[in-house]
Amino acid sequence: MRLSGKVAVITGAASGMGKAIAELFAAEGAKVVVSDLRLETAQTVVAHIESLGGTAIAVAANVAKEEDVQQLIDTTVETFGTLDILINNAGIMDNFVPAGDLTDELWERVFAINTTGPMRTIRKAIPIFTEKKSGVIVNIASAGGLYGSRAGAAYTAAKHAVVGLTKNVGFQYAKEGIRCNAIAPGGVSTNIGTTINEPNPFGMERAMVGMGINPRTGDPEEIAKVALFLASDDASFVNGTVVTADAGWTAY
């Protein structure tokens, strides 16, 4: 068990990649905090983990709210005594809205969840990690954080910011025993598409130009295996970088 005895917080863990990461980490021996906006769905994930002999709790949290982030990490430490692994997975799409049609509201909402949320959880976790000179952070970025038109302007900018945050934290805290990496998934079968309700026709048309070269859509479990590698001691020399998992889509 590669994560035996470790305590892991996963945001957006009630479904999709977060759920797959939570279940795999629990199977690998971690005590898992399943965090999500939807407590009831998170509790279903916890029940499944427990039915397989794993250890998990559910904590409702909106990462766009500072008080929720504080409660999430505090509850984790109160329950399990510490924190070892932080997975920032919670995120939303932006309806492919291009810069010319952006509203302040959409921009701020996408950044609040996709970028400010990870900053806040990292900020809360770092004192715990620095005190014991050990800790791992994995941010779920996106191919949209590496290239220009996998989504709209807000999502693209927010995920680019996550990549920058990852590199900054990884380097600056490297001598404190902290590793911070990101995963840039390509197309993965999750329910993040439910956050697309009124796609912008122009923005969507431009974003879809490259879909024909996408070799295939991934499964959440495939991303979870990358997260497991990065969270484990197998990745002890991997820090401040982005691992692309997209079946070769961005290699073209």
N, C-alpha and C positions, 0 to 999 in steps of 0.2 A: 504494500500500500504506500504510494508515493507521497500522500499527504497525511499520514498517520499522526494524530494529535494536533493537527493544525486547525485554526479557527478561520473560517472564510466568510466574508460578506459579499453577496452578489446582488446588485441592484437590477431591477426589471426582471426578476427571476421567476415570475409566475408562468411564463410561457417562452416559447422560442429558444434563442441561444442561451438566455439566462437560466431557464429551466434545465436545459441540457447540461450546462456547466454545473449547476447545483447538484444534479443527480450524479454526475460523474465524479465530482469532488467528494461527495458523501461516500460513494462506492470505493473511493481511494483513501478513505479513512478520516476525512476532514469533518469537523463539526461545522455545519453550514447554517448561515443566516439567510433565509429566503426573503428578500425585501422586494416589495412591489406596492404600487398604488392600490391594488386590489387584494385586500387581506384574505378574503375567502378563497380566492384562486391560489394565493400563496400557501395557504393552509392545506390545500389539496396536494400541492407539491411536497410539503412537509410530511403529510400522511403517507404518501407513496415512498418517500425516502425511509421513513420509520418502518414501513411494512417490509422493507428489505434489510432491516437491521442497522440502518444509519441513524445519525443524530442530526436533528435540524429544528430550527424554530422559524416562525414567520413574523415579520415586522412590517407593518404598513408604513410606507414612507414615500413622500413626494420629494424627489431630489432637488426640485426647484425651490423648496422651502428650507431655509437654514435650520429652523427648529426641528424639522423632521430628520435632517441629517445628524444633528446633535443627538437626538433620541435614538436613532438607529445605531450609532457607534456606542453610545453609552449603554444601551440595552445589551448589545453584544458583549461588552466587557463585564457587565453585571452578571450575565448568564454564564459565560464561558471563561471569564478571567482575563482574557487578552484578545488581541486581533493579530493575525499573521498574514492574511491574504485579503486584498480588496480588489473586487472585480467590478469596474464601472461599465455596466451594460445597458442601463436604461437609456432610451432614446426615442425620438419621434422623427418623422419625415416632414417635408415642408410643401407638399403639393406642387413641386416643380416650379415654384413661382420665381420668375427671373427678376433681376435687379430693378428693372423699370416698373414692375408691378408690386414690388415689396411694400408692405406696411410695417410701421414700427412695431406693431403688436405681434406680427408673425415673426419678425426678426428676433425680438426679445424673448418670445416664448421658446423658439427653437434653441437659442443660445442658453436660456435658463436651464433647460433640461439636458441638452447635449454637451454643453461645455462648462457652464457654471456649476452644475450638479457634480461632475467629476472633480472640479477644483475644490469644492466644499468637502467632499468625502476624503479627498487626499489631505487637505488641510487638517481635518480632524484626526486622520490616522497617523500622520507623521510624528506627532509627539509620542505616541505609543511605540512606533517602530524605532525611533531614535533612542528611546530609553533602553531598549533591549538590543539595539544594534542589529535589527533583523526585521525584514518586512518585504512583501511583494505586492506590487500594484500592476494590474492589467487593465488597460482601457480598451474598450471596443470602439475602434475608430471606424473606418470605412474606406473602400476604394475611392469614395467621394471625398475623402480627406487627403488623397494623393493626387487626384486628377480633377479637371475643371468642370465636367458636366455630367456627373452621375446622378445629380438631383438639381434642386433649385439653388439660388444664391445663398440663402440662409443656412441650409443644411451643409452645403459645400464649405462655406466659410467656417461654420461651427466645428466640423470634423477636421478641417485643416488646423484649427486652433487646438483641438485635442492632441493632434500629432505633435504640435509645438510644445504643449504642456508636458506631454510624455517625455520628450527629449530633454527638456529643461529639468524636470524632476529627477529623471534617471541620472543625469550627469551630476547635478548639484548635490544629491544625497548619496552618491555612489560610495563614498568613504564612511557613510553612516550605516552601512549594511543593508541599504534599501535598494531594490531593483524596481524600475518602472518601465514597462514595455506596452506596446499597443498591438492589437490585431486589426488588420484592414480586410474585412470580409468582402467578397464580391456579392453576387446575388445569392441569398440564402432563403430557404422556405420558412419564413416566420410570419407572425401576424402584424409586423410593423406596417404592412400595407394598409391596415385598418386606419392608420393615421393619415392616409391619403383619402380625402373625401371629395374635394372639388379640384382635381388637377388642372393647372394652368395649361391650356392647349399649346401655346407657343413654347413654354418651358419644357413641357413633356415631350413635344416633338423633337426638340434639340437634344434632350437627355437620352432619348431612345435611339439616337443615331448609331451608337456603338453596341446596342444589344445583339445585333446579328453576329458579332464576333465572340460573344460570351459562350464558352464551350458547354457549360451546363450550370444548373442551379445547385447549390450545396444544401446539405442537411445541417440542422443545428448541432447535431452530435459531432460533425466534422470540425466545427469551430471549437466545440468544447474540448476536443483532444489537443488543439493548439493551445488553448488556455491552460490545460493541465500541464503541458510541457513548460510553459512560461512560469507557472506558479510553483513548479517543483524545483528541487535541487538539480535536476537534469539541465536546467537553464541557468546555472550559477554564473556563467560568463556572458550571459545575454542581458544587456541593459541599455536603456535609452534608445530603443529601436522599434521598428514596426515590422511585423510579420504579415505579409500579404497571403491570404487564403482565398483564392478565387478561381481555381482550376486553370489558371494561365490567362485569364481574361485580359489583365493589364499588361501582359507580356507582349501583346501584339504591337 
